[in-house]
Amino acid sequence: MISVGMLSEGWDAKTVTHIMGIRAFTSQLLCEQVVGRGLRRTAYDVNPETNLLEPEYVNIFGVPFTFIPHESNEETTPAPPQPKTEIKPDPEKQEFEISFPNIIRVDYIYKPELKLNLSQVEPLELDAFDNSTLAELAPIVDGKPDVTKIKGIDLEDLGRKFRMQKIAFETARDIFDQMKPGWKGNQEYLLAKLIRLVEEFIDSGLIRISPPLFNLDEIRRRIIITLNLSKLVQHIWNAIYLENTEAIEPVFDQNHPIRSTGDMRSWYTGKPCEYTRKSHITCCTFDSTWEASEAFELDRNPNVEAWVKNDHLGFEILYIFEGVVRKYRPDFIIRIKTGSFLILETKGKYTHKDEAKSSFLDQWIKAVNQHGGFGFWQRDISRNPADVKMILDRAVSLSK
């Protein structure tokens, strides 16, 4: 394969083994970037003897790369790589193919008049001990922090600058950005109304800070709220869309609105894996013994018609956490005997990040079920390996 510019333009090529420079390079940094593309790891297998990752290599040719120091030891040769297992769709198991909608986002259609019944809103719990009490800031020079000019950030000064009015405006502005695509009315009205609703929520006493002494000191209270502004935004926005949404509409990828297990490209892994019976994919890779035991149950449970581990499928749920859009990949997709679908996640400890994932997955499922063209979908969380059978029984009863 000949690539022109691809190795320097953000292309994630993990299987590059040889690089030959056959054009003029005007920058040493560009050479380093190209070499870095070839050095992206293809496997993360740990050598049990050294407890380190196995070395991986790329062969580099061409005059532009002669600046790179050559390291070799003719007395030793690298150990051969561990055998890899090919993961791909099995044409002989076509009956277990699972299709799913390829949704890039969910749009909300809001009511023309915004309301927020504070008596129906859950309190926002904030813990002062979950926040950093010390932060340092350094100026950036030529893309790197200048540690000689580092200075501490005064949190009390932060609390004095972020008055409650500023907190309300910042929160309303972020909610406004999320609601704007689905709002059909006047934009100025929306922002003004959001500011008022946020102020009412802040003044309602529904923000509970522990330890309680932080509620008695106004500056400390503002500091904690300011440090948790993203949680405040997410909490109020969840309450607003639940009360004011008329409909939600899934937006599909125009090029690939529907994807399936048959779309998976073959790939190789050194992770533990096992051949499957009810999955369209040849093998299921295991990230833990927990996943292995659940895969064993899914392959043999009479309520399961087909299942697949969500690995290299492209099944992703976009969600927002701490103001950043992220991608969430649930663990398993299951088609149960009633023809409906179950999204199963294995999770021991449940965090605030997991709450955000679950919230956006609920919206995804609601949008898909309202669309009506992809069957009935539901989700559940496995808290331990022994509860999968109970979860499947419950999924069957809910889908009838």
C-alpha positions as a Markdown table, in Angstrom:
| # | Residue | x | y | z |
|---|---|---|---|---|
| 1 | Met | 0.0 | 0.0 | 0.0 |
| 2 | Ile | 1.2 | 3.5 | -0.8 |
| 3 | Ser | -0.1 | 6.3 | 1.4 |
| 4 | Val | 0.4 | 9.9 | 0.6 |
| 5 | Gly | 0.2 | 12.1 | 3.7 |
| 6 | Met | -1.9 | 9.5 | 5.6 |
| 7 | Leu | 0.7 | 8.7 | 8.2 |
| 8 | Ser | 1.0 | 12.3 | 9.2 |
| 9 | Glu | -2.7 | 13.3 | 9.1 |
| 10 | Gly | -4.1 | 11.5 | 12.1 |
| 11 | Trp | -4.7 | 8.2 | 10.5 |
| 12 | Asp | -4.7 | 5.5 | 13.2 |
| 13 | Ala | -2.7 | 2.7 | 11.6 |
| 14 | Lys | -1.9 | 0.0 | 14.2 |
| 15 | Thr | -0.7 | -2.6 | 11.8 |
| 16 | Val | 2.1 | -0.7 | 10.0 |
| 17 | Thr | 5.3 | -2.9 | 10.0 |
| 18 | His | 7.4 | -1.1 | 7.3 |
| 19 | Ile | 7.9 | 2.6 | 6.5 |
| 20 | Met | 9.9 | 3.8 | 3.5 |
| 21 | Gly | 10.4 | 7.6 | 3.0 |
| 22 | Ile | 10.5 | 8.3 | -0.8 |
| 23 | Arg | 9.9 | 12.0 | -0.7 |
| 24 | Ala | 11.6 | 15.1 | 0.6 |
| 25 | Phe | 10.9 | 16.0 | 4.2 |
| 26 | Thr | 11.4 | 19.6 | 5.3 |
| 27 | Ser | 10.8 | 18.9 | 9.0 |
| 28 | Gln | 12.4 | 16.5 | 11.5 |
| 29 | Leu | 9.2 | 16.7 | 13.6 |
| 30 | Leu | 7.2 | 15.4 | 10.6 |
| 31 | Cys | 9.6 | 12.4 | 10.4 |
| 32 | Glu | 9.1 | 11.8 | 14.1 |
| 33 | Gln | 5.3 | 11.9 | 13.6 |
| 34 | Val | 5.5 | 9.4 | 10.8 |
| 35 | Val | 7.7 | 7.0 | 12.8 |
| 36 | Gly | 5.3 | 7.4 | 15.7 |
| 37 | Arg | 2.4 | 6.1 | 13.6 |
| 38 | Gly | 4.3 | 3.0 | 12.9 |
| 39 | Leu | 5.1 | 2.5 | 16.6 |
| 40 | Arg | 1.4 | 2.3 | 17.7 |
| 41 | Arg | 1.0 | -0.9 | 19.6 |
| 42 | Thr | -1.0 | -3.8 | 18.0 |
| 43 | Ala | -1.3 | -5.8 | 21.2 |
| 44 | Tyr | -1.0 | -5.3 | 24.9 |
| 45 | Asp | 0.0 | -8.8 | 26.1 |
| 46 | Val | 2.1 | -8.7 | 29.2 |
| 47 | Asn | 5.1 | -11.0 | 29.4 |
| 48 | Pro | 4.6 | -13.1 | 32.6 |
| 49 | Glu | 8.3 | -13.3 | 33.3 |
| 50 | Thr | 9.1 | -9.6 | 33.1 |
| 51 | Asn | 5.6 | -8.2 | 33.8 |
| 52 | Leu | 6.2 | -5.8 | 30.9 |
| 53 | Leu | 4.6 | -5.4 | 27.5 |
| 54 | Glu | 6.2 | -7.3 | 24.7 |
| 55 | Pro | 8.4 | -5.1 | 22.5 |
| 56 | Glu | 7.1 | -4.3 | 19.0 |
| 57 | Tyr | 9.1 | -3.0 | 16.1 |
| 58 | Val | 8.7 | -1.1 | 12.8 |
| 59 | Asn | 11.2 | -1.3 | 9.9 |
| 60 | Ile | 12.2 | 2.1 | 8.6 |
| 61 | Phe | 14.0 | 2.8 | 5.3 |
| 62 | Gly | 14.9 | 6.0 | 3.5 |
| 63 | Val | 17.3 | 8.9 | 3.8 |
| 64 | Pro | 14.8 | 11.2 | 5.7 |
| 65 | Phe | 14.9 | 8.8 | 8.7 |
| 66 | Thr | 18.7 | 8.6 | 9.1 |
| 67 | Phe | 18.6 | 11.0 | 12.1 |
| 68 | Ile | 17.0 | 8.2 | 14.2 |
| 69 | Pro | 19.6 | 6.4 | 16.3 |
| 70 | His | 19.8 | 2.7 | 15.5 |
| 71 | Glu | 19.7 | 0.4 | 18.5 |
| 72 | Ser | 20.5 | -3.3 | 18.0 |
| 73 | Asn | 22.1 | -6.2 | 19.8 |
| 74 | Glu | 23.2 | -8.8 | 17.4 |
| 75 | Glu | 23.7 | -11.4 | 20.2 |
| 76 | Thr | 19.9 | -11.4 | 21.0 |
| 77 | Thr | 16.8 | -11.5 | 18.9 |
| 78 | Pro | 13.3 | -10.6 | 20.0 |
| 79 | Ala | 11.1 | -13.4 | 21.0 |
| 80 | Pro | 8.5 | -14.4 | 18.4 |
| 81 | Pro | 5.1 | -12.7 | 18.9 |
| 82 | Gln | 2.3 | -14.6 | 20.7 |
| 83 | Pro | -0.1 | -16.4 | 18.4 |
| 84 | Lys | -3.1 | -14.3 | 17.5 |
| 85 | Thr | -6.7 | -15.4 | 17.2 |
| 86 | Glu | -8.7 | -14.1 | 14.2 |
| 87 | Ile | -12.0 | -12.5 | 15.2 |
| 88 | Lys | -14.6 | -12.3 | 12.4 |
| 89 | Pro | -18.2 | -13.0 | 11.4 |
| 90 | Asp | -18.8 | -16.7 | 10.7 |
| 91 | Pro | -20.9 | -17.2 | 7.6 |
| 92 | Glu | -22.0 | -20.6 | 8.9 |
| 93 | Lys | -23.7 | -18.8 | 11.9 |
| 94 | Gln | -25.7 | -16.3 | 9.8 |
| 95 | Glu | -28.8 | -17.0 | 11.9 |
| 96 | Phe | -27.2 | -15.3 | 14.9 |
| 97 | Glu | -26.6 | -12.0 | 13.1 |
| 98 | Ile | -27.7 | -9.0 | 15.1 |
| 99 | Ser | -28.6 | -5.6 | 13.4 |
| 100 | Phe | -28.8 | -2.3 | 15.3 |
| 101 | Pro | -29.6 | 1.3 | 14.4 |
| 102 | Asn | -26.5 | 3.5 | 13.8 |
| 103 | Ile | -27.6 | 6.6 | 15.7 |
| 104 | Ile | -25.2 | 9.6 | 15.8 |
| 105 | Arg | -27.4 | 11.7 | 18.2 |
| 106 | Val | -30.8 | 12.1 | 19.7 |
| 107 | Asp | -32.7 | 15.3 | 19.1 |
| 108 | Tyr | -35.3 | 16.6 | 21.6 |
| 109 | Ile | -38.5 | 18.4 | 20.6 |
| 110 | Tyr | -39.4 | 20.7 | 23.5 |
| 111 | Lys | -42.7 | 22.1 | 24.6 |
| 112 | Pro | -43.1 | 25.9 | 23.7 |
| 113 | Glu | -43.4 | 26.8 | 27.4 |
| 114 | Leu | -40.6 | 25.7 | 29.7 |
| 115 | Lys | -41.6 | 24.6 | 33.2 |
| 116 | Leu | -39.8 | 22.9 | 36.1 |
| 117 | Asn | -41.7 | 21.5 | 39.1 |
| 118 | Leu | -39.1 | 21.6 | 41.8 |
| 119 | Ser | -41.1 | 19.3 | 44.0 |
| 120 | Gln | -40.5 | 16.5 | 41.4 |
| 121 | Val | -36.7 | 17.2 | 41.1 |
| 122 | Glu | -34.3 | 15.0 | 42.9 |
| 123 | Pro | -31.7 | 16.7 | 45.2 |
| 124 | Leu | -28.2 | 17.2 | 43.9 |
| 125 | Glu | -25.8 | 15.6 | 46.4 |
| 126 | Leu | -22.2 | 17.1 | 46.4 |
| 127 | Asp | -19.4 | 15.9 | 48.6 |
| 128 | Ala | -16.7 | 18.4 | 49.5 |
| 129 | Phe | -14.2 | 15.6 | 49.9 |
| 130 | Asp | -14.6 | 14.5 | 46.2 |
| 131 | Asn | -13.0 | 17.8 | 45.1 |
| 132 | Ser | -9.3 | 18.7 | 44.9 |
| 133 | Thr | -8.3 | 21.2 | 47.5 |
| 134 | Leu | -5.0 | 22.3 | 45.8 |
| 135 | Ala | -4.4 | 23.2 | 42.2 |
| 136 | Glu | -1.4 | 24.6 | 40.4 |
| 137 | Leu | -1.2 | 26.5 | 37.1 |
| 138 | Ala | 1.7 | 27.0 | 34.7 |
| 139 | Pro | 1.9 | 29.2 | 31.6 |
| 140 | Ile | 2.2 | 27.4 | 28.3 |
| 141 | Val | 5.3 | 28.3 | 26.2 |
| 142 | Asp | 5.8 | 26.6 | 22.8 |
| 143 | Gly | 3.2 | 24.0 | 23.6 |
| 144 | Lys | 4.8 | 23.0 | 27.0 |
| 145 | Pro | 4.2 | 24.2 | 30.5 |
| 146 | Asp | 6.8 | 26.5 | 32.0 |
| 147 | Val | 7.2 | 24.9 | 35.4 |
| 148 | Thr | 9.5 | 27.7 | 36.5 |
| 149 | Lys | 6.5 | 30.1 | 36.7 |
| 150 | Ile | 4.1 | 27.7 | 38.3 |
| 151 | Lys | 1.7 | 29.2 | 40.8 |
| 152 | Gly | -1.1 | 27.9 | 43.0 |
| 153 | Ile | -4.8 | 28.7 | 42.3 |
| 154 | Asp | -6.5 | 30.4 | 45.2 |
| 155 | Leu | -9.8 | 28.6 | 45.7 |
| 156 | Glu | -11.1 | 31.3 | 48.0 |
| 157 | Asp | -10.5 | 33.8 | 45.3 |
| 158 | Leu | -12.4 | 31.5 | 42.9 |
| 159 | Gly | -15.4 | 31.5 | 45.3 |
| 160 | Arg | -15.3 | 35.3 | 45.5 |
| 161 | Lys | -15.2 | 35.7 | 41.7 |
| 162 | Phe | -18.0 | 33.1 | 41.1 |
| 163 | Arg | -21.0 | 34.8 | 42.6 |
| 164 | Met | -24.3 | 32.9 | 42.6 |
| 165 | Gln | -25.5 | 35.1 | 39.7 |
| 166 | Lys | -22.4 | 34.1 | 37.6 |
| 167 | Ile | -22.9 | 30.4 | 38.5 |
| 168 | Ala | -26.5 | 30.6 | 37.4 |
| 169 | Phe | -25.6 | 32.3 | 34.1 |
| 170 | Glu | -22.8 | 29.8 | 33.4 |
| 171 | Thr | -25.1 | 26.9 | 34.1 |
| 172 | Ala | -27.9 | 28.2 | 32.0 |
| 173 | Arg | -25.6 | 29.0 | 29.1 |
| 174 | Asp | -24.3 | 25.4 | 29.0 |
| 175 | Ile | -27.9 | 24.0 | 29.2 |
| 176 | Phe | -28.9 | 26.4 | 26.5 |
| 177 | Asp | -26.1 | 25.0 | 24.2 |
| 178 | Gln | -27.6 | 21.5 | 24.7 |
| 179 | Met | -31.2 | 22.5 | 24.2 |
| 180 | Lys | -30.7 | 24.9 | 21.3 |
| 181 | Pro | -30.9 | 22.3 | 18.4 |
| 182 | Gly | -34.4 | 21.1 | 19.5 |
| 183 | Trp | -35.8 | 24.5 | 20.5 |
| 184 | Lys | -38.3 | 25.8 | 17.9 |
| 185 | Gly | -39.1 | 29.1 | 19.6 |
| 186 | Asn | -37.3 | 32.4 | 20.4 |
| 187 | Gln | -33.7 | 31.8 | 21.4 |
| 188 | Glu | -33.6 | 34.9 | 23.7 |
| 189 | Tyr | -36.6 | 33.6 | 25.6 |
| 190 | Leu | -35.0 | 30.2 | 26.1 |
| 191 | Leu | -31.9 | 31.6 | 27.6 |
| 192 | Ala | -33.8 | 34.0 | 29.9 |
| 193 | Lys | -36.1 | 31.3 | 31.0 |
| 194 | Leu | -33.2 | 28.9 | 31.7 |
| 195 | Ile | -31.5 | 31.5 | 33.9 |
| 196 | Arg | -34.6 | 31.9 | 35.9 |
| 197 | Leu | -35.1 | 28.1 | 36.3 |
| 198 | Val | -31.5 | 27.6 | 37.4 |
| 199 | Glu | -31.7 | 30.4 | 39.9 |
| 200 | Glu | -34.9 | 28.9 | 41.4 |
| 201 | Phe | -33.2 | 25.5 | 41.6 |
| 202 | Ile | -30.1 | 27.0 | 43.4 |
| 203 | Asp | -32.4 | 28.9 | 45.8 |
| 204 | Ser | -34.6 | 25.9 | 46.5 |
| 205 | Gly | -32.2 | 24.1 | 48.9 |
| 206 | Leu | -32.0 | 21.1 | 46.5 |
| 207 | Ile | -28.2 | 21.4 | 46.4 |
| 208 | Arg | -27.0 | 19.4 | 49.4 |
| 209 | Ile | -23.4 | 19.6 | 50.3 |
| 210 | Ser | -21.7 | 17.3 | 52.8 |
| 211 | Pro | -20.3 | 17.9 | 55.3 |
| 212 | Pro | -23.2 | 20.2 | 56.3 |
| 213 | Leu | -20.8 | 22.9 | 57.6 |
| 214 | Phe | -20.0 | 23.9 | 54.0 |
| 215 | Asn | -23.6 | 25.1 | 53.7 |
| 216 | Leu | -23.2 | 27.6 | 56.5 |
| 217 | Asp | -20.2 | 29.4 | 54.8 |
| 218 | Glu | -21.3 | 31.2 | 51.7 |
| 219 | Ile | -17.9 | 31.3 | 50.1 |
| 220 | Arg | -17.2 | 27.6 | 50.7 |
| 221 | Arg | -20.6 | 26.8 | 49.3 |
| 222 | Arg | -19.9 | 28.7 | 46.2 |
| 223 | Ile | -16.5 | 27.1 | 45.8 |
| 224 | Ile | -18.0 | 23.6 | 46.0 |
| 225 | Ile | -20.8 | 24.4 | 43.5 |
| 226 | Thr | -18.3 | 26.1 | 41.1 |
| 227 | Leu | -16.0 | 23.0 | 41.2 |
| 228 | Asn | -19.0 | 20.8 | 40.4 |
| 229 | Leu | -20.5 | 23.1 | 37.7 |
| 230 | Ser | -20.7 | 20.2 | 35.2 |
| 231 | Lys | -22.7 | 18.1 | 37.6 |
| 232 | Leu | -25.1 | 21.0 | 38.2 |
| 233 | Val | -25.6 | 21.5 | 34.4 |
| 234 | Gln | -26.3 | 17.8 | 33.9 |
| 235 | His | -28.6 | 17.5 | 36.8 |
| 236 | Ile | -30.8 | 20.5 | 35.9 |
| 237 | Trp | -30.8 | 19.6 | 32.2 |
| 238 | Asn | -32.0 | 16.1 | 33.0 |
| 239 | Ala | -34.9 | 17.5 | 35.0 |
| 240 | Ile | -35.8 | 20.0 | 32.3 |
| 241 | Tyr | -35.9 | 17.6 | 29.4 |
| 242 | Leu | -37.8 | 15.0 | 31.4 |
| 243 | Glu | -40.6 | 17.5 | 32.1 |
| 244 | Asn | -40.6 | 19.5 | 28.9 |
| 245 | Thr | -39.8 | 17.1 | 26.1 |
| 246 | Glu | -42.7 | 16.4 | 23.6 |
| 247 | Ala | -40.8 | 13.9 | 21.5 |
| 248 | Ile | -37.3 | 12.6 | 20.9 |
| 249 | Glu | -36.1 | 11.7 | 17.4 |
| 250 | Pro | -33.1 | 9.5 | 16.6 |
| 251 | Val | -30.7 | 11.0 | 13.9 |
| 252 | Phe | -29.1 | 8.2 | 11.8 |
| 253 | Asp | -25.8 | 8.1 | 10.1 |
| 254 | Gln | -26.7 | 8.9 | 6.5 |
| 255 | Asn | -24.1 | 6.5 | 5.0 |
| 256 | His | -24.8 | 3.6 | 7.3 |
| 257 | Pro | -28.1 | 4.0 | 9.1 |
| 258 | Ile | -28.2 | 0.3 | 10.0 |
| 259 | Arg | -25.2 | -1.8 | 11.1 |
| 260 | Ser | -24.9 | -5.4 | 12.0 |
| 261 | Thr | -22.4 | -8.0 | 13.2 |
| 262 | Gly | -21.8 | -8.9 | 9.6 |
| 263 | Asp | -20.2 | -5.5 | 9.0 |
| 264 | Met | -17.3 | -6.3 | 11.4 |
| 265 | Arg | -13.9 | -6.5 | 9.7 |
| 266 | Ser | -11.7 | -9.3 | 10.8 |
| 267 | Trp | -9.1 | -8.5 | 13.5 |
| 268 | Tyr | -6.6 | -10.3 | 15.6 |
| 269 | Thr | -6.2 | -10.5 | 19.4 |
| 270 | Gly | -3.8 | -12.1 | 21.9 |
| 271 | Lys | -6.4 | -11.8 | 24.7 |
| 272 | Pro | -8.1 | -14.9 | 26.1 |
| 273 | Cys | -11.1 | -15.9 | 24.0 |
| 274 | Glu | -13.5 | -18.7 | 23.4 |
| 275 | Tyr | -15.5 | -20.0 | 20.4 |
| 276 | Thr | -19.2 | -19.2 | 20.6 |
| 277 | Arg | -22.3 | -21.1 | 19.8 |
| 278 | Lys | -25.0 | -18.4 | 19.6 |
| 279 | Ser | -22.9 | -15.5 | 18.4 |
| 280 | His | -22.4 | -14.5 | 14.7 |
| 281 | Ile | -18.8 | -13.7 | 15.6 |
| 282 | Thr | -16.3 | -16.6 | 15.7 |
| 283 | Cys | -14.9 | -16.0 | 19.2 |
| 284 | Cys | -15.6 | -13.8 | 22.2 |
| 285 | Thr | -12.7 | -12.0 | 23.8 |
| 286 | Phe | -12.6 | -11.7 | 27.5 |
| 287 | Asp | -11.4 | -8.7 | 29.5 |
| 288 | Ser | -12.1 | -10.5 | 32.8 |
| 289 | Thr | -13.2 | -13.8 | 34.2 |
| 290 | Trp | -16.5 | -12.1 | 34.9 |
| 291 | Glu | -17.1 | -11.5 | 31.2 |
| 292 | Ala | -16.1 | -15.1 | 30.5 |
| 293 | Ser | -18.7 | -16.5 | 32.9 |
| 294 | Glu | -21.4 | -14.3 | 31.5 |
| 295 | Ala | -20.5 | -15.3 | 28.0 |
| 296 | Phe | -20.8 | -18.9 | 29.0 |
| 297 | Glu | -24.3 | -18.3 | 30.4 |
| 298 | Leu | -25.4 | -16.3 | 27.3 |
| 299 | Asp | -24.3 | -19.2 | 25.0 |
| 300 | Arg | -26.4 | -21.7 | 26.9 |
| 301 | Asn | -29.4 | -19.8 | 28.3 |
| 302 | Pro | -32.7 | -20.9 | 26.6 |
| 303 | Asn | -34.0 | -17.3 | 26.7 |
| 304 | Val | -31.1 | -16.1 | 24.4 |
| 305 | Glu | -31.7 | -16.4 | 20.7 |
| 306 | Ala | -28.4 | -14.6 | 19.7 |
| 307 | Trp | -25.8 | -12.5 | 21.4 |
| 308 | Val | -22.6 | -10.7 | 20.7 |
| 309 | Lys | -19.9 | -8.9 | 22.7 |
| 310 | Asn | -19.7 | -5.2 | 21.6 |
| 311 | Asp | -16.1 | -5.3 | 20.5 |
| 312 | His | -15.1 | -3.8 | 17.1 |
| 313 | Leu | -18.8 | -3.6 | 16.2 |
| 314 | Gly | -19.1 | 0.2 | 16.0 |
| 315 | Phe | -22.0 | 0.2 | 18.5 |
| 316 | Glu | -21.5 | 3.4 | 20.5 |
| 317 | Ile | -23.7 | 5.7 | 22.6 |
| 318 | Leu | -22.6 | 9.4 | 22.7 |
| 319 | Tyr | -22.9 | 10.9 | 26.2 |
| 320 | Ile | -21.8 | 14.1 | 28.0 |
| 321 | Phe | -19.8 | 14.0 | 31.2 |
| 322 | Glu | -18.1 | 16.9 | 32.8 |
| 323 | Gly | -19.0 | 19.0 | 29.8 |
| 324 | Val | -17.2 | 16.7 | 27.3 |
| 325 | Val | -18.8 | 14.6 | 24.6 |
| 326 | Arg | -17.7 | 11.0 | 25.0 |
| 327 | Lys | -18.4 | 7.5 | 23.5 |
| 328 | Tyr | -19.9 | 4.7 | 25.5 |
| 329 | Arg | -19.6 | 1.1 | 24.3 |
| 330 | Pro | -21.9 | -1.3 | 26.3 |
| 331 | Asp | -20.6 | -4.8 | 26.9 |
| 332 | Phe | -23.2 | -7.1 | 25.3 |
| 333 | Ile | -26.1 | -6.9 | 22.8 |
| 334 | Ile | -28.6 | -9.8 | 23.2 |
| 335 | Arg | -31.6 | -10.9 | 21.1 |
| 336 | Ile | -33.9 | -12.8 | 23.4 |
| 337 | Lys | -36.4 | -15.4 | 22.4 |
| 338 | Thr | -39.3 | -12.9 | 22.1 |
| 339 | Gly | -37.4 | -11.1 | 19.4 |
| 340 | Ser | -36.6 | -8.0 | 21.5 |
| 341 | Phe | -33.1 | -6.8 | 22.3 |
| 342 | Leu | -31.3 | -6.4 | 25.6 |
| 343 | Ile | -28.2 | -4.2 | 26.1 |
| 344 | Leu | -26.3 | -5.7 | 29.0 |
| 345 | Glu | -23.5 | -3.9 | 31.0 |
| 346 | Thr | -21.3 | -5.6 | 33.6 |
| 347 | Lys | -20.5 | -3.2 | 36.4 |
| 348 | Gly | -19.3 | -3.7 | 39.9 |
| 349 | Lys | -18.8 | -0.2 | 41.3 |
| 350 | Tyr | -21.3 | 2.4 | 40.0 |
| 351 | Thr | -19.8 | 6.0 | 39.6 |
| 352 | His | -21.1 | 9.4 | 38.5 |
| 353 | Lys | -19.7 | 8.7 | 35.1 |
| 354 | Asp | -21.7 | 5.5 | 34.9 |
| 355 | Glu | -24.8 | 7.4 | 35.8 |
| 356 | Ala | -24.3 | 9.7 | 32.9 |
| 357 | Lys | -23.8 | 6.8 | 30.6 |
| 358 | Ser | -27.0 | 5.1 | 31.8 |
| 359 | Ser | -29.0 | 8.4 | 31.4 |
| 360 | Phe | -28.0 | 8.8 | 27.7 |
| 361 | Leu | -28.5 | 5.1 | 27.0 |
| 362 | Asp | -32.0 | 5.4 | 28.4 |
| 363 | Gln | -32.6 | 8.3 | 26.0 |
| 364 | Trp | -31.2 | 6.2 | 23.1 |
| 365 | Ile | -33.5 | 3.3 | 23.9 |
| 366 | Lys | -36.5 | 5.6 | 24.3 |
| 367 | Ala | -35.8 | 7.2 | 20.9 |
| 368 | Val | -35.4 | 3.8 | 19.2 |
| 369 | Asn | -38.5 | 2.3 | 20.7 |
| 370 | Gln | -40.5 | 5.4 | 19.7 |
| 371 | His | -39.2 | 5.1 | 16.2 |
| 372 | Gly | -40.7 | 1.6 | 16.1 |
| 373 | Gly | -38.6 | 0.2 | 13.2 |
| 374 | Phe | -36.0 | -1.8 | 15.2 |
| 375 | Gly | -38.1 | -3.8 | 17.6 |
| 376 | Phe | -38.3 | -3.4 | 21.4 |
| 377 | Trp | -35.0 | -2.5 | 23.2 |
| 378 | Gln | -34.2 | -2.5 | 26.9 |
| 379 | Arg | -31.1 | -2.4 | 29.1 |
| 380 | Asp | -29.9 | -3.9 | 32.4 |
| 381 | Ile | -26.8 | -4.0 | 34.5 |
| 382 | Ser | -25.1 | -7.1 | 35.8 |
| 383 | Arg | -23.7 | -6.5 | 39.3 |
| 384 | Asn | -22.2 | -10.0 | 39.7 |
| 385 | Pro | -21.7 | -13.0 | 37.4 |
| 386 | Ala | -24.5 | -14.9 | 39.1 |
| 387 | Asp | -27.4 | -12.5 | 38.3 |
| 388 | Val | -27.4 | -13.0 | 34.4 |
| 389 | Lys | -30.0 | -15.7 | 34.5 |
| 390 | Met | -32.4 | -13.5 | 36.6 |
| 391 | Ile | -31.7 | -10.5 | 34.2 |
| 392 | Leu | -32.6 | -12.6 | 31.2 |
| 393 | Asp | -35.8 | -13.9 | 32.8 |
| 394 | Arg | -36.8 | -10.3 | 33.7 |
| 395 | Ala | -36.1 | -9.1 | 30.1 |
| 396 | Val | -38.3 | -11.8 | 28.7 |
| 397 | Ser | -41.2 | -10.9 | 31.0 |
| 398 | Leu | -40.8 | -7.2 | 30.2 |
| 399 | Ser | -40.9 | -7.7 | 26.4 |
| 400 | Lys | -44.1 | -9.7 | 26.4 |
